[in-house]
Amino acid sequence: MTYTKKFKTLHHHTIVSTYSNELLEFWESLPTSLKALIRYRVARISGREVEEIMRYSPHRVYKVLSDALGGHNADLIIYMFYKWLLKRGRRVNLGEVSKFLGKTESEAI
């Protein structure tokens, strides 16, 4: 494996693990009533818990939220996560966050 490839792989894993931890923190910061609604809809559609998806399959978050809540609400949650990251001092762009959560370029906000 070349240095560049190794760095990109390491960089990708760092971004994924950092975003995964922050995604769960963001989730915990949401109002209880909103989390209850999302939990119910996601469990009904996917048969899995939101936290489980966020922790182990963050690249599926957009798809699951979109199926459970509709694309416009999934977009809103992605945007809320993006703004939350910015408020915490993270230098990120919306495209990077969207891609991490599984939104494809053809579904761009």
C-alpha positions, 0 to 999 in steps of 0.5 A: 500500500502506498503512503498516499493510499495508506494516509487516505485510508487512515484519514477516512477511518479518523473522519468516520470514527470522529463523526460517529461519536459526534453523531451519537452526541448530537442525537443525545442533544435532541429533544426527547419528543423528537427522538421518540418520534424518530425512534418509533418511525425508524424501528417501524420501517427498519426493525432496528434502533436509531442508535444502533444504525448511527453507531454501526452503520452511519453510512445508512443513516440518510437512507433509513431516515429518508424511508422513515421520515421522508427525504425533506425531513432527513435533509433537515436532520442532516442540516441540523447535525451539520450546524451542530458540528459548526457550533462546536467549532468543527470545520466541515462542509455540508457535502462531507457530512451528507456523504458520511451519512450516506446521501449520494451526490444525486440526492444533493441538498 
